[in-house]
């Protein structure tokens, strides 16, 4: 046999054995994927293992078995018709199982994505309600258990704001300044406060270090003071909500066919006074036992239950 004929024979054998070799290598990779769980790191830095389903394992096994049968056929151990039938069954079975597993995984991925999207919107909406309630309490000295009243307050209510300019001097008041502000000769044993500095800045002869100082109390709309504030918007965007803020939507649990938010108020004794308390709750519409809440009727904190 000539060198050219030997080369042709080698290329012929390579051409015959390359497809089953490729399928066998691919099947072994599938088998490794099926047997070795995927490692994922959650947002809380917890490490979990995600195993493949049994269908993926069966598909990988069928792929390898089909490849081995293909080799046996090429080596003459299996008759032609039987080999074709068995290979066809193995390939079709493994393809179906792998596709079915892929579809199942895709459904799980889409479910998880939708679940996370709703969870982010729930947390964002709870934050919005909490912020509105804090402003409501500042203005009315208590919380409200009526969502319509809260929404109306957001649209029409006011929030105190103290914009200012100039730096507060780090010094004590002089005797003349004390006499001007308080009308007496009390001791200057503490540094000047914002209120004292503002009074001096508005006096007929303000001190040189207070010429640019100003602290004016004004009232802004709740929408402008809170929900249009850049810092609040930046903090809100950390939850990556799917919707922009809307007062009218606050009463509903996101993506729940207009299920109302649970909200209630009470008070607890603190010494000789009663302190108002607030409780806000939403249930995940895709998982009835997943509850998100802020506050406590028996305590005057406004902590959430997912940051613990």
VENLIN-V883780 format. One record per residue. N is the residue number from 0. PSI is psi as a letter, one per 40 degrees, with the letter a starting at -180 (none if undefined). Layout:
n->{N	N}
psi->{PSI	PSI}
This chain:
n->{0	1	2	3	4	5	6	7	8	9	10	11	12	13	14	15	16	17	18	19	20	21	22	23	24	25	26	27	28	29	30	31	32	33	34	35	36	37	38	39	40	41	42	43	44	45	46	47	48	49	50	51	52	53	54	55	56	57	58	59	60	61	62	63	64	65	66	67	68	69	70	71	72	73	74	75	76	77	78	79	80	81	82	83	84	85	86	87	88	89	90	91	92	93	94	95	96	97	98	99	100	101	102	103	104	105	106	107	108	109	110	111	112	113	114	115	116	117	118	119	120	121	122	123	124	125	126	127	128	129	130	131	132	133	134	135	136	137	138	139	140	141	142	143	144	145	146	147	148	149	150	151	152	153	154	155	156	157	158	159	160	161	162	163	164	165	166	167	168	169	170	171	172	173	174	175	176	177	178	179	180	181	182	183	184	185	186	187	188	189	190	191	192	193	194	195	196	197	198	199	200	201	202	203	204	205	206	207	208	209	210	211	212	213	214	215	216	217	218	219	220	221	222	223	224	225	226	227	228	229	230	231	232	233	234	235	236	237	238	239	240	241	242	243	244	245	246	247	248	249	250	251	252	253	254	255	256	257	258	259	260	261	262	263	264	265	266	267	268	269	270	271	272	273	274	275	276	277	278	279	280	281	282	283	284	285	286	287	288	289	290	291	292	293	294	295	296	297	298	299	300	301	302	303	304	305	306	307}
psi->{h	i	d	d	d	d	d	d	d	d	d	d	d	d	d	d	e	d	d	d	d	d	d	d	d	d	d	d	d	d	d	d	d	d	d	h	i	h	h	i	h	i	d	e	e	h	h	i	h	h	i	i	i	d	d	d	d	d	d	d	d	d	d	d	d	d	d	d	d	d	d	d	d	d	e	e	e	h	i	d	d	d	d	d	d	d	d	d	d	d	d	d	d	d	d	d	d	d	d	d	d	d	d	d	d	d	d	d	d	d	d	d	d	d	d	d	d	d	d	d	d	d	d	d	d	d	d	d	d	d	d	d	d	d	d	d	d	d	d	e	e	i	i	i	e	h	d	d	d	d	d	d	d	d	d	e	i	i	h	h	i	g	i	i	i	i	h	h	h	g	i	i	i	i	d	d	d	d	d	d	d	e	f	a	f	i	i	g	e	i	i	h	i	d	d	d	d	d	d	d	d	e	i	d	g	i	i	d	e	e	d	e	h	h	h	h	h	i	h	i	i	d	d	d	d	c	e	e	h	d	d	d	d	d	d	d	e	d	e	f	i	e	i	i	h	h	d	d	e	d	e	i	h	h	f	f	f	f	h	i	h	h	h	i	i	a	i	i	h	g	b	e	i	h	h	i	i	i	h	h	i	i	h	h	e	e	h	d	e	h	h	h	i	h	a	h	d	e	i	f	i	f	i	i	e	e	e	none}
